[in-house]
Amino acid sequence: MGSADLDVTIQIPESGSHSQDANGDPERRERLNQQPVVILLGWGGCTDKNLSKYSTIYFNRMVFFAEPFGIPSLRSPAKKLLELLFDYEIEKKPLLFHVFSNGGVMLYRYILDLIHTHRQFSHLRVVGTIFDSAPGSSNLVGAVRALSTILETKRPATRIFLLLAFTLVAVMVRLLLSPITSFFHVNHYDALMKQSSRWPELYLYSKADRIIRASDIEHMVVARLEHQVMVRAVDFSASAHVSHLRDYPTYYTSLCLSFLYSCVHM
């Protein structure tokens, strides 16, 4: 499914996940109500094709929503993404977020804001969140490397120009506007560190990541533990940014599924 405002792919197992499929069978209806929904929030520049390899981890086990990042204003798509849960009548199912890089984290941050501040979404049953290569704090070098990856398909001259322009603007914003904006806007990293959700979190990262610093993730893990959140962190050591599944497919898949099942059956 897609629209001009929200680029989202939805897959539902053929066995059916709507309550009408279980009419007259209370036990089957209850099993379907417990079938998890996985929401994949992609990284900057990713596509459905990029996320498809992750969706196969969960396919035929539960419903999943895949949301590639790349929308200028994230508050509106965050709201529309949650509204889709109600459109598909699966808002009461266990929800797992699988969030990639800072692109996915920024969208996730606004989703959390809606869950905690809007009565319509306050009853959503979130059971856990997996963070892949995220979150990272302010890191200009990492941001430039991330943008360089996104612009790989551009002509070399265009790519260099955009990278230089981005770097110049980022430096100017940091020097001139950061002291002012900090009074009005909490960045995504600090917002996640202090957010009030208490469902379990799994952090999958690597010290070899050249875009998101491992120390940022490790600092987040400590902060979340101090907030009495059940946290597990796995350092893949040698894999690059959002490349842990590619380099360690069996281990990565087992970590995701075991975490999902433990969250659903807590």
C-alpha positions as CSV (number, residue, x, y, z in Angstrom):
1,M,0.0,0.0,0.0
2,G,1.3,3.5,-0.7
3,S,0.2,7.1,-1.0
4,A,1.7,10.5,-1.8
5,D,2.0,11.1,2.0
6,L,3.1,7.8,3.3
7,D,5.2,5.1,1.6
8,V,4.3,1.9,3.4
9,T,4.2,-1.8,2.5
10,I,1.9,-4.1,4.5
11,Q,1.9,-7.9,4.3
12,I,-0.5,-10.1,6.1
13,P,0.0,-13.9,6.3
14,E,-2.4,-15.8,4.0
15,S,-3.8,-17.7,7.0
16,G,-5.6,-14.5,7.8
17,S,-5.3,-12.1,10.7
18,H,-8.8,-10.5,10.8
19,S,-11.2,-11.4,13.5
20,Q,-13.9,-12.4,11.0
21,D,-11.7,-15.4,9.9
22,A,-12.3,-16.8,13.4
23,N,-16.0,-16.3,13.8
24,G,-17.6,-19.0,15.8
25,D,-14.2,-20.2,17.1
26,P,-13.2,-18.4,20.3
27,E,-9.9,-20.3,20.6
28,R,-8.8,-19.4,17.1
29,R,-9.9,-15.8,17.5
30,E,-7.7,-15.6,20.6
31,R,-4.7,-17.0,18.8
32,L,-5.1,-14.5,16.0
33,N,-5.4,-11.7,18.5
34,Q,-2.0,-12.7,19.9
35,Q,-0.3,-12.8,16.5
36,P,2.3,-10.1,16.6
37,V,2.5,-7.1,14.3
38,V,6.1,-6.0,13.3
39,I,6.7,-2.5,12.1
40,L,9.9,-1.9,10.3
41,L,11.1,1.7,10.3
42,G,13.9,2.0,7.6
43,W,17.0,4.1,7.5
44,G,17.6,7.2,5.3
45,G,17.5,6.3,1.6
46,C,16.4,2.7,2.1
47,T,13.7,1.2,-0.2
48,D,11.2,-1.7,0.1
49,K,13.8,-3.9,-1.5
50,N,16.3,-3.1,1.2
51,L,13.7,-3.9,3.9
52,S,12.5,-7.1,2.2
53,K,15.4,-9.1,3.6
54,Y,14.4,-8.1,7.1
55,S,10.7,-8.8,6.5
56,T,11.6,-12.4,5.6
57,I,12.7,-12.9,9.2
58,Y,9.1,-12.5,10.3
59,F,7.1,-13.5,7.2
60,N,4.5,-16.2,7.8
61,R,4.8,-15.6,11.5
62,M,3.0,-12.3,11.9
63,V,1.8,-9.2,10.2
64,F,4.4,-6.6,9.4
65,F,4.5,-3.0,8.2
66,A,7.6,-1.7,6.4
67,E,8.1,2.0,6.4
68,P,11.1,3.3,4.3
69,F,12.4,6.6,5.7
70,G,12.5,9.6,3.4
71,I,9.7,11.9,4.3
72,P,10.4,15.6,5.2
73,S,7.9,16.0,8.0
74,L,7.7,13.0,10.2
75,R,4.9,13.9,12.6
76,S,2.2,13.4,10.0
77,P,3.4,10.0,8.6
78,A,3.9,8.8,12.2
79,K,0.2,9.5,12.9
80,K,-0.9,7.9,9.6
81,L,1.2,4.8,10.3
82,L,-0.5,4.3,13.6
83,E,-3.9,5.0,12.1
84,L,-3.3,2.2,9.7
85,L,-3.3,-0.3,12.6
86,F,-6.9,0.7,13.3
87,D,-7.8,0.6,9.6
88,Y,-6.6,-3.0,9.5
89,E,-8.3,-3.8,12.9
90,I,-5.0,-5.1,14.3
91,E,-4.5,-2.3,16.9
92,K,-5.0,-4.8,19.8
93,K,-2.3,-7.2,18.6
94,P,1.2,-7.2,20.2
95,L,3.3,-4.6,18.4
96,L,7.1,-4.9,17.8
97,F,9.1,-2.0,16.3
98,H,12.2,-2.9,14.4
99,V,14.0,0.4,13.9
100,F,17.0,1.1,11.6
101,S,19.6,3.8,12.0
102,N,18.8,7.4,12.9
103,G,16.4,7.7,10.1
104,G,14.1,5.1,11.6
105,V,14.7,6.5,15.1
106,M,13.5,9.9,14.2
107,L,10.2,8.5,12.9
108,Y,10.0,6.2,16.0
109,R,10.5,9.2,18.3
110,Y,7.3,10.9,16.9
111,I,5.4,7.6,17.1
112,L,6.3,7.4,20.8
113,D,5.1,11.0,21.3
114,L,1.7,10.1,19.8
115,I,1.4,6.9,21.9
116,H,2.1,8.8,25.1
117,T,0.1,12.0,24.4
118,H,-3.0,10.9,22.3
119,R,-5.7,8.9,23.9
120,Q,-6.5,7.3,20.5
121,F,-3.1,5.6,20.5
122,S,-2.5,5.2,24.2
123,H,-4.0,1.6,24.3
124,L,-1.7,0.2,21.6
125,R,0.0,-2.9,22.9
126,V,3.7,-2.3,22.2
127,V,5.7,-5.3,23.5
128,G,9.2,-4.3,22.5
129,T,11.6,-2.5,20.2
130,I,14.7,-3.6,18.2
131,F,17.2,-1.0,17.3
132,D,19.6,-1.8,14.5
133,S,22.6,0.5,14.2
134,A,20.9,3.2,16.3
135,P,20.4,5.5,18.0
136,G,23.3,7.9,17.5
137,S,23.8,11.3,19.1
138,S,25.0,14.4,17.2
139,N,27.8,13.2,14.9
140,L,28.6,15.4,11.9
141,V,31.2,12.9,10.5
142,G,28.7,10.1,10.7
143,A,26.0,12.2,9.1
144,V,28.2,13.1,6.2
145,R,29.1,9.4,5.7
146,A,25.4,8.5,5.8
147,L,24.5,11.1,3.3
148,S,27.3,9.9,1.0
149,T,25.8,6.5,1.1
150,I,22.4,7.8,0.2
151,L,23.8,9.8,-2.7
152,E,25.8,6.9,-4.2
153,T,23.7,6.8,-7.4
154,K,24.3,10.5,-8.1
155,R,26.9,11.8,-10.5
156,P,30.3,12.4,-8.8
157,A,30.2,16.2,-9.2
158,T,26.6,16.4,-7.9
159,R,27.4,14.2,-5.0
160,I,30.5,16.3,-4.0
161,F,28.5,19.5,-4.2
162,L,25.6,18.2,-2.1
163,L,28.0,16.8,0.5
164,L,29.9,20.1,0.8
165,A,26.7,22.1,1.0
166,F,25.3,19.8,3.7
167,T,28.5,20.0,5.7
168,L,28.6,23.8,5.5
169,V,24.9,24.2,6.5
170,A,25.3,21.7,9.3
171,V,28.3,23.5,10.7
172,M,26.5,26.9,10.5
173,V,23.4,25.6,12.2
174,R,25.4,24.0,15.0
175,L,27.4,27.2,15.6
176,L,24.6,29.8,15.2
177,L,21.3,28.1,16.0
178,S,22.0,25.2,18.3
179,P,22.1,27.4,21.5
180,I,18.7,28.8,20.5
181,T,16.9,25.6,19.3
182,S,18.0,23.6,22.3
183,F,15.6,25.6,24.4
184,F,12.6,24.6,22.1
185,H,13.4,21.2,20.7
186,V,14.8,18.1,22.3
187,N,16.8,16.1,19.8
188,H,15.8,12.5,19.0
189,Y,18.7,10.9,21.0
190,D,17.9,12.8,24.3
191,A,14.2,12.2,23.7
192,L,14.6,8.5,23.5
193,M,16.9,8.4,26.5
194,K,14.3,10.0,28.7
195,Q,11.1,8.6,27.1
196,S,8.7,6.9,29.5
197,S,8.0,3.6,27.8
198,R,9.0,0.5,29.7
199,W,8.8,-2.3,27.2
200,P,12.0,-4.3,26.5
201,E,14.6,-3.1,24.0
202,L,17.2,-4.9,22.0
203,Y,20.2,-3.0,20.6
204,L,22.1,-4.6,17.7
205,Y,25.2,-2.6,16.8
206,S,28.9,-2.8,15.9
207,K,32.1,-1.1,16.9
208,A,33.0,-1.2,13.2
209,D,30.1,1.1,12.4
210,R,31.5,4.3,10.8
211,I,28.2,6.2,10.8
212,I,26.7,5.6,14.3
213,R,29.2,5.5,17.2
214,A,29.1,2.3,19.3
215,S,29.7,4.5,22.4
216,D,26.4,6.4,21.7
217,I,24.5,3.1,21.7
218,E,26.3,1.8,24.8
219,H,25.5,5.1,26.6
220,M,21.8,4.8,25.7
221,V,21.8,1.2,27.0
222,V,23.1,2.4,30.4
223,A,20.5,5.2,30.5
224,R,17.6,2.9,29.7
225,L,18.7,0.4,32.3
226,E,18.7,3.2,34.9
227,H,15.1,3.8,33.8
228,Q,14.3,0.2,34.8
229,V,13.9,-1.0,31.2
230,M,14.8,-4.6,30.3
231,V,17.6,-4.1,27.8
232,R,19.9,-6.4,25.9
233,A,22.7,-5.2,23.6
234,V,24.7,-7.3,21.1
235,D,27.9,-6.0,19.6
236,F,28.6,-7.7,16.2
237,S,32.1,-6.2,16.3
238,A,33.0,-6.3,12.6
239,S,29.9,-5.6,10.6
240,A,29.2,-2.2,9.0
241,H,26.2,0.1,9.4
242,V,22.9,-1.8,9.0
243,S,24.9,-4.8,7.7
244,H,24.6,-7.1,10.6
245,L,22.0,-9.3,9.0
246,R,24.1,-9.5,5.8
247,D,27.2,-10.6,7.7
248,Y,25.6,-12.7,10.4
249,P,22.2,-13.9,8.9
250,T,21.6,-16.9,11.2
251,Y,22.7,-15.2,14.4
252,Y,20.8,-11.9,13.6
253,T,17.6,-13.8,12.8
254,S,17.7,-15.9,15.9
255,L,18.3,-12.8,18.1
256,C,15.3,-11.0,16.5
257,L,12.9,-14.0,16.8
258,S,13.9,-15.0,20.3
259,F,13.5,-11.4,21.4
260,L,10.1,-11.1,19.8
261,Y,8.8,-14.4,21.3
262,S,10.1,-13.4,24.8
263,C,8.3,-10.1,24.5
264,V,5.0,-11.6,23.4
265,H,5.0,-14.2,26.1
266,M,6.2,-12.1,29.1
